[in-house]
Amino acid sequence: MAVPDVWVAKEDGSDIIRAAAIAGVGRDYNGNVTVRLSGGEQAVVTLVSDDSHGGSRTPDDFHRQLLRMITELSDTSEPAMVRPAHDERDGWRWQTESL
């Protein structure tokens, strides 16, 4: 059985990366969430920037929430995309959608 593709998008949708290409996930002291991609160049993509949404900080474990979401979606039979979303009432969360 083939594992479905899971994709991760930046908040604004300008970049979408395959979750399998992620070598590391981090959250800095400002609340920025970044992923480091595997491969020769070790590119870094910022998924959530601290200056978005009036400086509303991401939860301390937001990078871990992303890893849990990717793991859960990898167990499904459908390809999916994950993206960070901010709501004034609920704050930051990871949103999923089917492809």
C-alpha positions as CSV (number, residue, x, y, z in Angstrom):
1,M,0.0,0.0,0.0
2,A,1.4,3.4,-1.0
3,V,1.6,6.1,1.6
4,P,-0.5,9.2,0.6
5,D,1.2,12.5,0.0
6,V,1.0,15.1,2.7
7,W,1.8,18.6,1.8
8,V,2.5,21.6,4.1
9,A,1.7,25.2,3.0
10,K,2.8,28.5,4.3
11,E,0.1,30.6,5.9
12,D,-0.3,32.8,2.8
13,G,-0.2,29.8,0.4
14,S,2.9,31.1,-1.5
15,D,4.9,27.9,-0.9
16,I,3.7,24.3,-0.6
17,I,6.2,21.6,0.3
18,R,5.9,17.8,0.6
19,A,6.0,16.7,4.2
20,A,8.3,13.9,3.4
21,A,11.0,16.5,2.4
22,I,10.9,18.0,5.9
23,A,14.1,17.2,7.9
24,G,13.3,19.5,10.9
25,V,10.7,21.8,12.4
26,G,11.4,24.7,14.7
27,R,9.8,27.6,16.6
28,D,12.0,30.5,17.5
29,Y,11.6,32.9,20.4
30,N,9.5,35.3,18.3
31,G,7.0,32.6,17.5
32,N,8.1,32.0,13.8
33,V,7.6,28.4,12.7
34,T,10.1,27.2,10.2
35,V,10.9,23.9,8.5
36,R,14.3,22.7,7.3
37,L,14.2,20.7,4.1
38,S,16.2,17.6,3.5
39,G,18.7,17.6,0.6
40,G,22.0,19.2,-0.3
41,E,21.1,22.9,0.2
42,Q,19.2,22.5,3.6
43,A,16.7,25.2,2.6
44,V,14.6,26.8,5.4
45,V,11.0,27.8,4.8
46,T,9.1,30.0,7.2
47,L,5.5,28.8,7.6
48,V,4.3,31.4,10.1
49,S,5.9,34.8,10.6
50,D,5.6,36.6,13.9
51,D,4.7,39.8,12.2
52,S,1.5,38.4,10.7
53,H,-1.9,38.9,12.5
54,G,-0.8,41.8,14.6
55,G,2.0,39.9,16.3
56,S,-0.3,37.2,17.7
57,R,2.2,34.6,18.9
58,T,1.9,31.0,18.0
59,P,1.5,28.5,20.8
60,D,4.7,27.3,22.4
61,D,4.1,23.8,21.0
62,F,2.9,24.8,17.5
63,H,5.8,23.1,15.8
64,R,5.0,19.9,17.6
65,Q,1.3,20.2,16.7
66,L,2.5,20.2,13.0
67,L,4.4,17.0,13.5
68,R,1.4,15.3,15.1
69,M,-0.8,16.5,12.3
70,I,1.6,15.2,9.6
71,T,1.8,11.8,11.4
72,E,-2.0,11.5,11.7
73,L,-2.5,12.4,8.0
74,S,0.2,9.9,6.9
75,D,-2.1,7.1,8.3
76,T,-5.0,8.0,6.0
77,S,-5.6,6.8,2.5
78,E,-6.1,10.3,1.0
79,P,-3.6,13.0,0.1
80,A,-3.9,16.1,2.2
81,M,-2.6,19.6,2.8
82,V,-1.9,21.2,6.1
83,R,-1.6,25.0,6.6
84,P,-1.4,27.3,9.6
85,A,-4.5,29.4,10.2
86,H,-5.3,32.2,12.6
87,D,-8.7,33.1,14.0
88,E,-9.2,36.0,16.3
89,R,-11.4,33.9,18.7
90,D,-9.5,30.6,18.6
91,G,-6.0,31.8,17.8
92,W,-3.5,29.7,15.8
93,R,-4.3,26.1,14.6
94,W,-3.3,23.7,11.9
95,Q,-6.0,23.4,9.2
96,T,-6.3,20.4,6.9
97,E,-7.9,20.0,3.6
98,S,-8.2,17.1,1.1
99,L,-6.6,17.3,-2.3
